[in-house]
Amino acid sequence: MNQNKKETISEYLKAIADKERISEDDVRNEIALAVSLALKSNDPQIQAFWKDVPCNGDTPTIEEIIDYIVTQISTQK
């Protein structure tokens, strides 16, 4: 993922934080918690989704997940 995408995602996370009146770190932590729980799901469809998310490590980053979802949505139009 290029730097521009990372910066754009960070801007959106900051906007969410401002709207919710919490810190960007709190937004990231909430997303990380949701991802952590979802990664543990036994549902085959959910596991298939996670296998499709490209990532550079063992677990996708928030930026990688958001980028993947946005890409999937934009190609479905």
C-alpha positions in Angstrom: 0.0 0.0 0.0 1.4 3.4 -0.9 2.0 6.3 1.5 -0.9 8.3 0.0 -3.4 5.6 0.9 -2.0 5.3 4.4 -2.3 9.1 4.9 -5.9 9.2 3.5 -6.9 6.4 5.8 -5.3 8.2 8.7 -7.3 11.3 7.8 -10.5 9.3 7.9 -9.7 7.8 11.2 -8.9 11.2 12.6 -12.3 12.5 11.3 -14.1 9.6 13.0 -12.2 10.4 16.2 -13.1 14.0 16.0 -16.8 13.2 15.4 -16.9 10.7 18.3 -14.8 13.0 20.5 -12.2 10.4 21.2 -8.6 10.0 20.2 -7.4 8.5 16.9 -5.7 5.9 19.1 -9.1 5.0 20.6 -10.6 4.6 17.2 -7.7 2.3 16.2 -8.0 0.3 19.4 -11.7 -0.2 18.8 -11.1 -1.4 15.3 -8.3 -3.6 16.4 -10.5 -5.2 19.0 -13.2 -5.9 16.4 -10.6 -7.3 14.1 -9.2 -9.5 16.8 -12.6 -10.9 17.6 -13.5 -11.4 13.9 -10.2 -13.2 13.2 -11.2 -15.8 15.9 -14.5 -16.6 14.2 -15.3 -20.2 13.3 -17.6 -19.1 10.4 -16.1 -20.4 7.1 -17.3 -17.3 5.2 -15.6 -15.0 7.7 -12.4 -17.0 7.6 -12.5 -17.0 3.8 -12.7 -13.2 3.9 -9.6 -13.0 6.1 -7.7 -15.2 3.9 -8.4 -12.9 1.0 -7.1 -9.8 2.8 -3.6 -9.2 1.5 -1.1 -8.4 4.3 2.6 -8.1 4.9 2.5 -9.8 8.3 0.6 -12.6 10.2 -2.3 -10.3 10.7 -3.5 -7.5 8.5 -3.1 -3.9 9.7 -6.1 -1.6 10.0 -4.9 0.2 6.9 -4.6 -3.1 4.9 -8.1 -4.1 6.0 -9.7 -0.7 5.1 -7.8 -0.6 1.8 -9.0 -4.1 0.9 -12.7 -3.4 1.8 -12.7 -0.1 -0.1 -11.1 -1.8 -3.1 -13.8 -4.6 -3.0 -16.6 -2.1 -2.7 -15.3 0.1 -5.5 -14.9 -2.9 -7.9 -18.5 -4.0 -7.3 -20.1 -0.9 -8.7 
